[in-house]
Amino acid sequence: MPKPTGEAAGTSRKNSKLAQMYRRYAEVDAPKISPLYERLALALSESDAALEAIETAPARKRNPALILAALHNLALTGQAPALTTAYKAAATSATPADSATVANDDSAVEAAIRTLVELTDAVVAVVSARKVRANMDGNHAVLYPAIAEVARRVEANAIGLIDVGCSAGFNLNVDRVGINYGNGQSLGDPSSPVQVSASIVKDQAVPTHMMPEVVARIGIDLEPIDTSDADEAQWLRACLPPDQPERIERLEGELDLTASAPPFMMQAEVVELLPAALARVPAGALPVVTTTWALSDLPLESRLRFLQCLDAAATKRPIAWVSVEGVGVAPAIPTFGDRPASGHSIIGLAVFGHSTLQAEGVGRCWLRGQMLAWLADS
């Protein structure tokens, strides 16, 4: 049968699986992320020319988040001047008061589609070499009180942070950010370039212990991001929607903090590198290993080996582990009787001593730490 041409071909594309993917992204995912991306994804799903351009990318590289990040990258690097201008305008208009104006002004959407169609080869080159870097924010609001609490329990005057699944290493900035919990409580540095907020669920306050001096910052990841590389840092910026100035400002602050105290990054499977990472923490300091939604990517056997590795390393000094994982994901951490896949995560503290383990669930959190309930006595 001959392939449809002209109007028939366009109709076929608009009803294709690719168009459906972009419509679903516009209806389900984008509203949680960006009003601009919501409108843009819908427009892409309805544009024959845009869908044709996207189809030139490898099949696994056609997802909306990656295509949108590639377009943003072209704008940031000056390869698409018209899109650069349109995205800057969208960023300055990204306030509730201007929402009606923005909805009626789709110049950024039009510029993005035109860029995709006219610079298809450049877009495909970017998506072929990159993958989306999502959830890059440091999980400071949930980590700070947990790290400070476990250090208090061990009476540590100094700690070495080891973040597993570190990505860009932003969790390792946790002692140098400012945190507001919305209940009158705050932790950290109010003058930091990174200021974050979270909501407290129920009435119990988070502990307000100060974090000890951090004497080592070590990250472990299969694909760590070197933020000192200008191209890598630029790609992180590209992965954020241009109409989210607060998130962009926070990313810039995280990059500044990381540049001022670069972590030591280690690349390999966590169990393979964990002993070497622990050995890098100076004597006299408490090694604190952190995992935030990192263990769910590992099979149970690897998670148990991770636990055994921490236990084996605690023969000469205690080792602490702060976990923020889905219910039942972190081995040995109690879960308050909660059911797996219940929609929240468990904040866990564990201290490994010589042949001893003290493990406790200390709270729950939602929305990757934006809401938390502290449940333990401190």
C-alpha positions as CSV (number, residue, x, y, z in Angstrom):
1,M,0.0,0.0,0.0
2,P,1.4,3.4,-0.9
3,K,2.3,5.8,2.0
4,P,-0.1,8.7,2.6
5,T,1.0,12.0,1.2
6,G,0.0,15.6,1.7
7,E,-2.9,16.2,4.0
8,A,-3.4,12.5,4.6
9,A,0.2,12.2,5.9
10,G,-0.3,15.1,8.2
11,T,-3.5,13.6,9.6
12,S,-1.7,10.3,10.1
13,R,1.0,12.0,12.1
14,K,-1.4,13.9,14.4
15,N,-3.0,10.5,15.3
16,S,0.3,8.7,15.6
17,K,1.7,7.3,18.8
18,L,4.3,10.2,18.8
19,A,1.5,12.8,18.8
20,Q,-0.3,10.9,21.6
21,M,2.9,10.8,23.6
22,Y,3.2,14.6,23.4
23,R,-0.5,15.1,24.2
24,R,-0.2,12.9,27.3
25,Y,2.9,14.9,28.4
26,A,0.9,18.1,27.9
27,E,-2.0,16.8,29.9
28,V,-0.3,14.8,32.7
29,D,3.3,15.7,33.2
30,A,3.8,19.2,32.0
31,P,1.1,20.8,34.3
32,K,3.2,19.8,37.3
33,I,6.4,21.3,35.7
34,S,5.8,24.3,33.5
35,P,2.9,26.2,32.0
36,L,5.0,27.0,29.0
37,Y,5.9,23.3,28.4
38,E,2.2,22.4,28.8
39,R,1.3,24.7,25.9
40,L,4.4,23.8,23.9
41,A,3.9,20.0,24.2
42,L,0.3,20.3,23.1
43,A,1.3,22.5,20.1
44,L,4.0,20.0,19.1
45,S,1.4,17.2,19.1
46,E,-0.7,19.2,16.7
47,S,2.1,20.3,14.3
48,D,2.7,18.1,11.3
49,A,6.1,19.7,10.7
50,A,7.2,19.4,14.3
51,L,6.3,15.8,14.5
52,E,8.1,15.1,11.2
53,A,11.2,16.8,12.7
54,I,11.0,14.8,15.9
55,E,10.7,11.5,13.9
56,T,14.2,12.1,12.5
57,A,15.6,11.5,16.0
58,P,16.4,7.9,17.1
59,A,13.2,6.3,18.5
60,R,14.4,6.2,22.1
61,K,15.3,9.9,21.9
62,R,11.9,11.3,20.9
63,N,10.4,11.8,24.4
64,P,9.1,15.3,25.1
65,A,11.3,16.1,28.1
66,L,14.5,15.4,26.0
67,I,13.3,17.3,22.9
68,L,12.3,20.3,25.1
69,A,15.6,20.3,26.9
70,A,17.4,20.2,23.6
71,L,15.5,23.3,22.4
72,H,16.3,25.1,25.6
73,N,20.0,24.2,25.1
74,L,20.0,25.8,21.7
75,A,18.5,28.9,23.2
76,L,21.0,29.0,26.0
77,T,24.0,28.5,23.7
78,G,22.9,31.2,21.3
79,Q,22.3,28.8,18.4
80,A,18.7,29.9,18.1
81,P,18.6,33.7,18.8
82,A,14.9,34.1,18.3
83,L,14.2,31.3,20.7
84,T,16.6,32.8,23.2
85,T,14.7,36.1,23.1
86,A,11.3,34.4,23.4
87,Y,12.4,32.2,26.3
88,K,13.8,35.2,28.2
89,A,10.5,37.0,27.7
90,A,8.6,33.9,29.0
91,A,10.9,33.8,32.1
92,T,10.3,37.4,33.0
93,S,6.5,36.9,32.6
94,A,6.4,33.8,34.7
95,T,4.4,35.2,37.6
96,P,0.7,34.5,38.6
97,A,-0.2,38.1,37.8
98,D,1.0,37.7,34.2
99,S,-0.5,34.2,33.7
100,A,-3.4,35.4,31.5
101,T,-1.0,37.5,29.4
102,V,1.4,34.5,29.0
103,A,-1.5,32.2,28.0
104,N,-2.5,34.6,25.2
105,D,1.1,35.2,24.0
106,D,2.4,32.0,22.4
107,S,5.5,33.7,20.9
108,A,7.7,31.3,22.8
109,V,5.7,28.3,21.6
110,E,5.9,29.6,18.0
111,A,9.6,30.3,18.2
112,A,10.3,26.8,19.7
113,I,8.4,25.0,16.9
114,R,10.1,27.1,14.3
115,T,13.5,26.3,15.8
116,L,12.7,22.6,15.9
117,V,11.7,22.6,12.2
118,E,14.5,24.9,10.9
119,L,17.3,23.4,13.1
120,T,16.2,19.8,13.2
121,D,19.7,18.5,12.7
122,A,21.0,20.5,15.7
123,V,18.2,19.3,17.9
124,V,18.8,15.7,16.9
125,A,22.5,16.1,17.5
126,V,21.8,17.2,21.1
127,V,19.3,14.5,21.9
128,S,21.5,11.8,20.5
129,A,24.3,12.8,22.8
130,R,22.4,13.6,26.0
131,K,19.8,12.3,28.4
132,V,17.4,14.2,30.6
133,R,18.8,15.2,34.0
134,A,15.7,15.3,36.2
135,N,15.2,15.9,39.9
136,M,18.5,17.6,40.2
137,D,17.6,19.7,43.3
138,G,19.4,18.8,46.5
139,N,17.2,17.1,49.1
140,H,18.3,19.5,51.8
141,A,15.1,20.0,53.8
142,V,14.8,16.3,54.6
143,L,18.5,15.5,54.9
144,Y,19.7,18.3,57.2
145,P,17.7,17.4,60.3
146,A,18.3,13.7,59.8
147,I,22.1,14.1,59.4
148,A,22.3,16.5,62.4
149,E,20.3,14.2,64.5
150,V,22.4,11.1,63.8
151,A,25.6,13.1,64.4
152,R,24.2,14.2,67.8
153,R,23.4,10.6,68.7
154,V,26.9,9.6,68.0
155,E,28.3,12.7,69.6
156,A,30.3,13.5,66.5
157,N,32.1,16.9,66.2
158,A,32.9,16.4,62.5
159,I,31.4,14.4,59.7
160,G,32.3,13.2,56.3
161,L,29.4,13.1,53.8
162,I,29.2,10.2,51.3
163,D,26.2,10.6,48.9
164,V,25.2,7.5,47.0
165,G,23.6,8.1,43.6
166,C,25.0,11.6,43.8
167,S,24.4,12.7,40.2
168,A,25.7,16.3,40.4
169,G,26.5,16.1,44.1
170,F,24.1,18.8,45.3
171,N,23.1,16.8,48.4
172,L,26.7,17.4,49.5
173,N,25.9,21.1,49.9
174,V,23.4,20.3,52.6
175,D,25.3,22.1,55.5
176,R,25.6,25.3,53.5
177,V,22.0,26.0,52.5
178,G,19.1,27.8,54.2
179,I,15.9,25.9,54.9
180,N,12.5,27.2,56.0
181,Y,9.8,24.8,57.2
182,G,6.8,27.1,57.2
183,N,6.1,26.5,60.9
184,G,8.5,29.1,62.2
185,Q,11.4,26.7,62.1
186,S,14.5,27.3,60.0
187,L,17.9,25.6,59.7
188,G,21.1,26.3,58.0
189,D,22.5,29.5,56.6
190,P,20.0,32.3,55.9
191,S,22.5,34.1,53.7
192,S,23.2,31.1,51.5
193,P,22.6,31.4,47.7
194,V,20.4,28.3,48.0
195,Q,17.2,28.8,50.0
196,V,14.7,26.0,50.1
197,S,11.4,25.4,51.8
198,A,9.3,22.5,53.0
199,S,6.0,22.0,54.8
200,I,5.7,20.2,58.1
201,V,2.9,17.6,58.3
202,K,1.3,17.1,61.7
203,D,2.4,19.1,64.7
204,Q,5.8,17.7,65.7
205,A,8.7,20.0,64.8
206,V,11.9,18.8,63.2
207,P,15.0,18.7,65.4
208,T,17.0,21.9,65.3
209,H,20.4,20.6,66.1
210,M,23.3,22.3,64.2
211,M,25.2,20.1,61.8
212,P,28.8,19.5,62.8
213,E,31.7,20.6,60.6
214,V,31.8,18.7,57.3
215,V,35.4,17.6,56.6
216,A,34.8,15.5,53.5
217,R,32.3,15.5,50.6
218,I,32.3,12.4,48.5
219,G,29.9,11.3,45.8
220,I,29.3,7.9,44.2
221,D,27.4,7.4,41.0
222,L,27.5,5.3,37.9
223,E,27.3,8.5,35.8
224,P,28.4,11.4,38.1
225,I,28.0,14.9,36.6
226,D,31.1,17.1,36.6
227,T,29.6,20.5,37.2
228,S,33.0,22.1,36.7
229,D,32.6,21.2,33.0
230,A,30.8,24.2,31.4
231,D,29.0,22.0,28.9
232,E,27.7,19.7,31.7
233,A,26.5,22.7,33.8
234,Q,24.8,24.2,30.7
235,W,23.0,21.0,30.1
236,L,21.7,21.0,33.7
237,R,20.3,24.5,33.0
238,A,18.8,23.3,29.7
239,C,16.9,20.5,31.6
240,L,14.9,23.1,33.5
241,P,12.0,24.9,31.8
242,P,12.8,28.5,30.9
243,D,9.7,29.8,32.7
244,Q,10.8,28.6,36.1
245,P,13.0,31.4,37.4
246,E,13.0,30.2,41.0
247,R,14.3,26.7,40.1
248,I,16.8,28.3,37.7
249,E,18.0,30.6,40.5
250,R,18.3,27.6,42.9
251,L,20.3,25.7,40.3
252,E,22.7,28.6,39.9
253,G,23.2,28.7,43.7
254,E,23.8,25.0,43.9
255,L,26.4,25.3,41.1
256,D,28.1,28.1,43.0
257,L,28.2,26.2,46.2
258,T,29.6,23.1,44.5
259,A,32.3,25.2,42.7
260,S,33.4,26.7,46.1
261,A,33.8,23.3,47.7
262,P,34.1,20.6,44.9
263,P,33.2,17.1,46.1
264,F,35.3,14.1,45.3
265,M,33.4,12.2,42.7
266,M,33.7,8.4,42.3
267,Q,32.3,6.5,39.3
268,A,31.2,2.9,39.6
269,E,28.7,0.6,41.3
270,V,28.1,1.7,44.9
271,V,29.1,-1.5,46.6
272,E,32.3,-1.7,44.7
273,L,33.3,1.8,45.7
274,L,31.8,2.2,49.2
275,P,34.8,0.9,51.2
276,A,37.2,3.3,49.4
277,A,34.8,6.2,49.9
278,L,34.5,5.4,53.6
279,A,38.3,5.3,53.9
280,R,38.6,8.8,52.5
281,V,36.8,10.2,55.6
282,P,39.5,11.5,58.0
283,A,40.0,9.7,61.3
284,G,38.0,11.3,64.1
285,A,35.1,12.2,61.8
286,L,31.9,10.3,61.5
287,P,31.2,8.9,58.0
288,V,27.6,9.7,57.1
289,V,26.3,7.8,54.0
290,T,23.2,9.3,52.5
291,T,20.8,7.7,50.0
292,T,17.8,9.6,48.6
293,W,15.7,7.5,46.3
294,A,18.9,5.8,45.1
295,L,18.4,2.2,46.3
296,S,15.2,1.5,44.4
297,D,17.3,1.2,41.3
298,L,19.3,-1.7,42.8
299,P,18.1,-5.3,43.1
300,L,17.5,-6.6,46.7
301,E,20.7,-8.6,46.6
302,S,22.7,-5.4,45.9
303,R,20.9,-3.5,48.7
304,L,21.7,-6.3,51.1
305,R,25.4,-6.2,50.0
306,F,25.3,-2.4,50.6
307,L,24.1,-3.0,54.2
308,Q,26.8,-5.7,54.7
309,C,29.4,-3.3,53.4
310,L,28.5,-0.6,55.9
311,D,28.5,-3.2,58.7
312,A,31.9,-4.5,57.7
313,A,33.4,-1.0,57.7
314,A,32.3,-0.2,61.2
315,T,34.9,-2.3,63.1
316,K,37.1,0.7,64.1
317,R,34.6,3.6,64.2
318,P,30.9,4.0,63.9
319,I,29.3,4.5,60.4
320,A,26.0,6.3,60.0
321,W,23.5,5.9,57.2
322,V,20.7,8.4,56.5
323,S,18.1,7.0,54.1
324,V,15.2,8.6,52.3
325,E,13.6,5.7,50.3
326,G,10.3,4.3,49.4
327,V,8.5,2.2,52.0
328,G,10.4,-1.1,52.4
329,V,13.2,-0.2,50.0
330,A,16.0,0.5,52.6
331,P,16.9,-2.9,54.2
332,A,16.8,-2.9,58.0
333,I,14.9,0.4,58.3
334,P,11.6,0.0,60.1
335,T,8.6,1.4,58.1
336,F,5.9,2.1,60.8
337,G,3.9,-0.8,59.4
338,D,3.3,1.2,56.2
339,R,2.6,-0.6,53.0
340,P,5.0,-0.5,50.0
341,A,4.0,1.8,47.1
342,S,2.0,3.9,49.6
343,G,2.9,7.2,48.0
344,H,5.4,8.4,50.6
345,S,8.9,7.6,51.7
346,I,10.5,6.7,55.0
347,I,13.3,8.8,56.6
348,G,15.6,6.3,58.2
349,L,18.7,6.6,60.6
350,A,21.1,3.7,61.1
351,V,24.3,3.6,63.1
352,F,26.6,0.7,62.6
353,G,29.0,-0.1,65.4
354,H,31.3,-3.1,66.1
355,S,28.9,-5.9,65.5
356,T,25.9,-3.7,66.3
357,L,23.2,-2.0,64.3
358,Q,20.8,0.6,65.6
359,A,18.2,1.4,62.9
360,E,15.1,3.5,63.2
361,G,12.5,5.1,61.0
362,V,12.3,8.8,62.1
363,G,9.7,10.2,59.7
364,R,7.8,10.2,56.5
365,C,8.1,12.5,53.5
366,W,6.2,13.3,50.4
367,L,6.9,15.0,47.0
368,R,10.7,14.3,47.3
369,G,11.0,16.0,50.7
370,Q,8.8,19.0,50.0
371,M,6.5,17.8,52.8
372,L,7.7,15.8,55.8
373,A,6.5,14.5,59.1
374,W,9.1,14.0,61.8
375,L,8.0,11.2,64.1
376,A,10.9,10.4,66.4
377,D,11.9,11.8,69.8
378,S,15.0,14.0,69.5
